[in-house]
Amino acid sequence: MTTAKPDERIQKVSLVTKALRRPEFGALLGALVIFTMFTVADTTGNFAGLQGAAGWTHFAAPVGIVAIFVALLMISGEFDLSSGVMVGTAGLMAGNLISELGLGVWPSMLITITFAGLVGLANGLLVVRTGLPSFIVTLATFFVLKGVNLAVTKMLTGTVRVDGIDVAPDFEDARSWFATKIDIGGSSFQISVLWWIGFTIFATWLLTRTTFGNWIFASGGDPNAARNAGVPVARTKVTLFVLTSMAAALVGIMTLLELRGMQAGQGVGQEFYYIIAAAVGGTLLTGGAGSAIGATIGAAIMGFAAIGIPYALWDQDWVSTFLGVILFLAVLVNTWLSKRAKGARK
C-alpha cells in the first residue's frame, strides 16, 4: 500500500512565521518595549499600576475609537483628514443644539451623528465619483469645517466656546453612558475605555469574519481586480467614510459631555494621531493590509507616551518628536517583518 505524497503546493507554516505575518505583531513588540521603558523611567511608581493605566487609557481611548475606523479606511486605500476637525464639529453642533436651541442631549446626539454620517457620505461620493485623491477631498472638508466651527460658534454664542449644556434635563443620563468614570481598584477609568474595547472587538470581527471585511482588503489591495471579481469597491469605500466620520462625531460628543463644553478649535490636528496609531499598528499607507487590533495597540503606545513622559519628568515639549520617531521606527519594523514573513519557507 502506497502512501499519498503531500501536495507540494501546500506549505506548512510555523507559529513564528504566522506571528510575523500578523500586521499588529511589530506594534505589540514596540508597545512592550515602550511600556517597559517608561516603567523603568517612571519617577512616581504609578505608571505600571492602575493609576497609570487610568491615565494613559484616558488619552488613548478617544484616539483609539477613531483610529480603528481610520485604519479600516486606510486598509481600503483611502484617507480621511477631516476626522480630527469632525470631533470639534460634532461637539460644537451638539452643544449649540442643547444650549442655544434647547433640545435634549439625546435628540442633539442623533442629529449630530446623522450630520457626521452625511459629511462622510459626501466625502466618499466625491472620492469615488470624481476620482480625486481622498487626501485632497478630505483636506478640503477639513478647512470647510474648521471655518464653520469658528464662524458659526462666534455667531451663535459671541465666543469661541459652547457651554451651559449641563442644564439639560437628560444631561446626566447621557453622561452616564458616554463620559462617566468607573472605579477599578481605587483608580477612576473613563467609560470611553469600554467603548474603545467594544469597537476593537466589533471591527476585528468585521474584518476577519464577514464578507464586508474581505471587500475592505480587496478594495485596498487591488481595486481593479476586486471590481472584476464582483466586489462593490465604491460602496465599500463610501461606507467606510461614513463610519469614520460617525466615529469621530461620537468622540466629539464624549468630549463635550466630559468637559461640559467645547472649544471651536477642538480636534484640529487629531487626524494625524489617528493615522499614526493606524500606521504604527501595521496598517499599510498603500492599503490592503492592517488590523483594528493594531490601531488599538498604536493608540495605546501614544497613551504610554502622553503619560509616561511627564511621569519620567522629561520635557513634554518632546512628545511630538517622540511620536514621530515611533511612527518611523514602527513602519520600518513592520515593513521588515512583513518581508521576512513573506520570505519565510516554514
C-alpha positions in Angstrom: 0.0 0.0 0.0 1.5 3.3 -1.1 1.2 6.4 0.9 0.0 9.5 -0.9 2.6 12.2 -1.2 1.6 15.6 0.3 0.8 18.3 -2.2 4.0 20.4 -2.7 1.9 23.5 -3.2 0.6 23.2 0.4 3.3 24.6 2.7 3.4 24.2 6.4 3.9 27.5 8.2 5.4 27.7 11.7 3.9 29.6 14.6 6.7 32.1 14.4 6.0 32.8 10.7 2.3 33.1 11.4 3.0 35.7 14.1 5.3 37.6 11.9 2.6 37.8 9.2 0.2 39.4 11.6 0.1 43.2 10.9 0.0 44.1 14.5 2.9 42.0 15.6 5.5 44.7 15.3 3.3 47.2 17.2 2.9 44.7 20.0 6.6 44.3 20.3 7.0 48.1 20.3 4.3 48.5 22.9 6.1 46.1 25.2 9.4 47.9 24.8 7.9 51.3 25.3 5.9 50.2 28.3 9.0 48.7 29.9 11.0 51.8 29.1 8.5 54.2 30.8 8.1 51.7 33.7 11.8 51.9 34.3 12.0 55.7 33.8 8.9 56.4 36.0 9.6 58.6 39.0 6.2 58.2 40.6 5.9 54.4 40.8 2.4 54.7 39.3 2.9 54.1 35.6 2.7 50.3 35.6 -0.2 50.3 38.1 -3.9 51.0 37.8 -3.4 54.7 38.3 -1.0 54.9 35.4 -3.4 52.8 33.3 -6.3 55.1 34.1 -4.1 58.0 32.8 -2.9 56.5 29.6 -6.2 55.0 28.7 -7.9 58.3 29.2 -5.7 59.7 26.4 -5.7 56.5 24.2 -9.4 55.6 24.3 -10.8 58.5 22.2 -7.8 58.3 19.9 -8.3 54.5 19.5 -12.0 54.7 18.8 -11.5 56.9 15.7 -8.2 55.3 14.8 -9.9 51.9 14.4 -12.2 53.2 11.7 -9.4 55.3 10.1 -7.4 52.0 9.9 -10.3 50.3 8.1 -10.5 53.2 5.7 -6.7 53.1 5.1 -6.9 49.3 4.5 -9.3 50.1 1.7 -6.8 52.5 0.3 -8.2 55.9 1.4 -7.5 58.6 4.0 -9.8 61.0 5.9 -8.0 64.2 7.0 -11.3 65.6 8.2 -11.8 63.1 11.1 -10.0 65.3 13.6 -11.9 68.5 12.9 -15.2 66.4 12.9 -14.6 65.8 16.6 -14.8 69.5 17.2 -17.7 70.0 14.7 -19.8 67.3 16.4 -19.1 68.7 19.9 -19.9 72.2 18.9 -23.0 71.2 16.9 -24.5 69.1 19.8 -23.6 71.8 22.3 -25.3 74.5 20.3 -28.4 72.4 19.7 -28.6 71.9 23.5 -27.7 75.3 24.8 -29.0 77.6 22.0 -32.0 75.7 20.7 -33.0 74.0 23.9 -33.0 70.5 22.5 -32.4 67.5 24.8 -29.0 65.8 24.7 -30.2 62.6 23.1 -32.0 64.3 20.1 -29.0 66.5 19.7 -26.7 63.5 19.6 -28.9 61.8 17.0 -28.9 64.9 14.8 -25.2 65.4 15.2 -24.2 61.8 14.3 -26.6 61.9 11.3 -24.9 65.1 10.1 -21.5 63.5 10.5 -22.7 60.5 8.5 -23.8 62.8 5.7 -20.4 64.5 5.7 -18.8 61.1 5.4 -21.2 60.2 2.7 -20.3 63.4 0.8 -16.5 62.7 1.2 -16.9 59.1 0.0 -19.1 60.0 -3.0 -16.7 62.8 -4.1 -13.8 60.5 -3.9 -15.3 57.6 -5.9 -17.2 59.7 -8.4 -14.6 62.3 -9.2 -11.6 60.1 -9.0 -9.8 62.8 -6.9 -7.5 61.6 -4.2 -9.1 61.2 -0.8 -6.3 63.3 0.6 -7.4 66.3 -1.4 -11.2 65.8 -0.9 -11.0 65.4 2.9 -8.4 68.1 3.3 -10.9 70.5 1.7 -13.6 69.2 4.1 -11.1 69.8 6.9 -10.8 73.5 6.1 -14.5 73.9 5.4 -15.4 72.5 8.8 -12.7 74.4 10.6 -14.0 77.7 9.3 -17.6 76.8 10.0 -16.7 75.7 13.6 -15.2 79.1 14.4 -17.7 81.3 12.4 -20.9 79.7 13.5 -19.9 79.3 17.1 -19.0 83.0 17.4 -22.2 84.0 15.6 -24.4 81.9 18.0 -22.6 82.4 21.3 -20.4 85.5 20.8 -17.4 83.5 21.9 -15.3 80.6 20.6 -16.8 78.2 23.1 -20.0 76.4 23.7 -21.0 75.6 27.3 -24.1 75.5 29.5 -25.1 72.1 28.3 -25.3 70.6 31.8 -28.7 72.4 32.4 -30.4 69.9 30.0 -32.6 67.5 32.0 -31.2 64.5 30.3 -27.6 65.6 30.6 -26.6 63.3 33.5 -28.3 60.3 31.8 -26.4 60.8 28.6 -23.2 61.4 30.5 -23.5 58.2 32.4 -23.3 56.4 29.1 -20.5 58.3 27.4 -18.5 60.3 29.9 -18.8 58.9 33.4 -15.9 57.3 35.3 -15.7 53.7 36.6 -13.8 53.0 39.8 -11.4 50.0 39.5 -9.1 49.3 42.4 -9.4 52.8 43.6 -8.5 54.3 40.2 -11.0 56.1 38.0 -11.2 55.0 34.4 -13.3 56.8 31.8 -16.1 54.8 30.4 -14.7 55.6 26.9 -12.3 52.7 27.6 -15.2 50.2 27.4 -16.4 51.8 24.1 -12.8 51.5 22.8 -12.7 47.8 23.6 -16.1 47.2 22.2 -15.3 48.9 18.9 -12.0 47.0 18.7 -13.9 43.7 19.0 -16.5 44.8 16.5 -14.1 46.0 13.9 -11.9 42.9 14.3 -15.0 40.7 13.7 -16.0 42.8 10.8 -12.6 42.5 9.1 -11.9 38.8 9.8 -15.4 37.2 9.9 -17.6 39.0 7.3 -17.8 39.4 3.6 -17.6 43.1 4.0 -14.2 42.6 5.7 -13.0 40.8 2.6 -14.3 43.6 0.5 -12.2 46.1 2.6 -9.0 44.2 2.0 -9.8 43.6 -1.7 -10.6 47.3 -2.3 -7.3 48.4 -0.9 -5.2 45.6 -2.3 -6.1 45.7 -6.0 -9.3 47.7 -6.7 -9.5 46.8 -10.4 -9.2 43.1 -9.7 -11.7 43.4 -6.9 -14.2 45.1 -9.3 -13.7 42.3 -11.8 -14.4 39.8 -9.1 -17.7 41.5 -8.2 -16.6 43.4 -5.1 -18.6 46.7 -4.7 -15.4 48.8 -4.2 -17.2 52.2 -4.4 -19.9 51.2 -1.9 -17.3 49.7 0.4 -15.2 52.9 0.5 -18.2 55.2 0.9 -19.5 53.1 3.8 -16.1 53.4 5.5 -16.0 57.2 5.0 -19.4 57.3 6.7 -18.3 55.1 9.6 -15.1 57.1 10.2 -17.0 60.4 10.3 -19.6 59.0 12.7 -16.9 57.5 15.0 -15.3 61.0 15.1 -18.6 62.5 15.9 -19.2 60.1 18.8 -15.8 61.0 20.3 -16.7 64.7 19.9 -19.9 64.1 21.8 -18.0 62.2 24.5 -15.6 65.1 24.8 -18.5 67.6 25.1 -20.2 65.6 27.8 -17.0 65.1 29.7 -15.8 68.7 29.6 -19.4 70.2 29.7 -18.4 72.4 26.8 -16.3 72.6 23.6 -13.8 75.0 22.1 -14.0 75.9 18.4 -10.5 74.6 17.8 -11.1 71.3 19.5 -10.0 68.2 17.5 -7.8 70.1 14.9 -4.7 68.1 14.4 -6.0 64.9 15.9 -6.4 63.4 12.5 -2.6 62.8 12.5 -2.9 61.0 15.8 -5.4 58.6 14.2 -3.3 58.0 11.2 -0.2 57.5 13.3 -2.0 55.0 15.5 -3.2 53.0 12.5 0.3 53.1 10.8 2.1 52.2 14.0 -0.4 49.3 14.3 0.7 47.8 11.0 -1.8 49.4 8.6 -0.1 50.0 5.2 -0.4 53.5 3.9 -0.8 52.0 0.5 -3.8 49.9 1.6 -4.6 46.2 1.5 -3.2 45.3 5.0 -3.8 46.2 8.6 -6.0 45.4 11.6 -8.2 47.0 14.2 -6.2 45.4 17.0 -3.1 47.1 15.5 -4.7 50.5 15.6 -5.7 49.9 19.2 -2.1 49.0 20.1 -0.9 52.1 18.2 -3.3 54.3 20.3 -2.1 52.6 23.5 1.5 53.4 22.5 0.5 57.1 22.2 -1.1 56.9 25.6 2.1 55.5 27.1 4.0 58.4 25.7 1.4 61.0 26.8 1.5 59.8 30.4 5.0 58.2 30.6 6.9 61.4 29.6 5.6 63.6 32.4 5.8 60.6 34.8 9.5 60.3 33.9 9.9 64.1 34.4 11.1 64.6 30.8 10.4 67.8 28.9 6.9 67.5 27.5 7.9 69.6 24.5 9.5 66.5 23.1 6.2 64.5 23.0 5.6 65.2 19.3 9.2 64.4 18.4 8.9 61.1 20.3 5.7 60.2 18.4 7.4 61.0 15.1 10.3 58.7 15.9 7.9 56.0 17.0 6.0 56.3 13.7 9.1 56.0 11.6 10.6 53.1 13.6 7.2 51.2 13.7 6.7 51.4 9.9 10.3 50.4 9.4 10.0 47.4 11.7 6.6 46.4 10.3 8.0 46.5 6.7 11.0 44.4 7.7 8.8 41.9 9.5 6.5 41.7 6.5 9.3 41.0 4.1 10.8 38.4 6.5 7.4 36.6 6.8 6.9 36.6 3.1 10.3 35.1 2.5 9.9 32.5 5.2 9.6 29.0 4.0 8.3 27.4 7.2 
